[in-house]
Amino acid sequence: VARVKIGQVLMSIRTKDTHRAAAIESLRRAKFKFPGRQKIIESKKWGFTKYTRARYLELQEAGRLRPDGATVQYDNHHGPLGF
């Protein structure tokens, strides 16, 4: 038996902006598989990073981000991380 706390995230998906409507619809249908009330919340962040969409695009254009799996690393041009 799974124990879930109130407000706990049950599912998280990441899609391209073009597939946003299909992702919301699939989560809406998945809500009926769980007892109780579920909410669908769209994040203001870019993917699983800690940056907002606007900030991510700004840093990407400046060449300050380095891919790191599902997230990115910020390059502040100090130390050995520089590329």
C-alpha positions as CSV (number, residue, x, y, z in Angstrom):
1,V,0.0,0.0,0.0
2,A,1.5,3.3,-1.0
3,R,1.2,6.2,1.4
4,V,0.8,9.6,-0.2
5,K,0.9,12.9,1.7
6,I,-1.4,15.8,0.9
7,G,0.3,18.0,-1.7
8,Q,2.9,15.4,-2.7
9,V,3.8,15.2,-6.4
10,L,2.4,11.9,-7.9
11,M,3.6,12.3,-11.5
12,S,6.0,14.6,-13.3
13,I,6.4,14.7,-17.1
14,R,8.5,16.8,-19.4
15,T,7.5,17.5,-23.0
16,K,8.2,19.9,-25.9
17,D,5.9,22.9,-26.0
18,T,4.3,21.5,-29.1
19,H,3.0,18.5,-27.1
20,R,1.8,20.5,-24.2
21,A,-2.0,20.0,-24.9
22,A,-1.6,16.2,-25.3
23,A,0.4,16.0,-22.0
24,I,-2.2,17.9,-20.1
25,E,-5.0,15.7,-21.5
26,S,-3.1,12.5,-20.6
27,L,-2.6,13.7,-17.1
28,R,-6.2,14.7,-16.8
29,R,-7.2,11.2,-17.8
30,A,-4.7,9.6,-15.5
31,K,-6.2,11.6,-12.5
32,F,-9.2,9.2,-12.6
33,K,-7.0,6.2,-11.8
34,F,-6.2,7.6,-8.4
35,P,-8.7,8.1,-5.5
36,G,-9.2,11.6,-4.2
37,R,-8.7,14.9,-5.9
38,Q,-5.6,15.6,-8.0
39,K,-4.4,18.8,-9.6
40,I,-2.4,19.4,-12.7
41,I,0.2,22.1,-12.3
42,E,2.3,23.4,-15.1
43,S,5.8,24.5,-14.0
44,K,7.3,27.9,-14.8
45,K,10.7,26.2,-15.0
46,W,12.5,24.9,-18.1
47,G,12.4,21.1,-18.0
48,F,13.9,19.8,-14.7
49,T,16.2,22.8,-14.3
50,K,16.1,25.5,-11.7
51,Y,15.8,28.3,-14.3
52,T,12.6,29.9,-15.5
53,R,11.9,29.7,-19.2
54,A,12.9,33.3,-19.9
55,R,16.1,33.0,-17.9
56,Y,17.0,29.7,-19.5
57,L,16.8,31.1,-23.0
58,E,18.8,34.1,-21.9
59,L,21.6,32.0,-20.5
60,Q,21.5,29.6,-23.4
61,E,22.0,32.5,-25.9
62,A,24.9,33.8,-23.9
63,G,26.5,30.3,-23.9
64,R,26.5,30.1,-20.1
65,L,24.8,26.6,-19.9
66,R,26.3,23.2,-20.2
67,P,24.1,20.1,-20.7
68,D,24.3,17.7,-17.7
69,G,21.9,14.8,-18.3
70,A,18.3,16.0,-17.6
71,T,19.6,19.3,-16.1
72,V,22.2,21.9,-16.9
73,Q,25.3,23.3,-15.3
74,Y,25.8,27.1,-15.1
75,D,29.2,28.3,-16.3
76,N,30.3,31.5,-14.5
77,H,33.6,31.5,-16.3
78,H,35.6,30.9,-13.1
79,G,37.5,27.8,-12.3
80,P,38.0,24.5,-14.3
81,L,34.4,24.1,-15.4
82,G,34.9,26.6,-18.3
83,F,34.6,25.0,-21.8
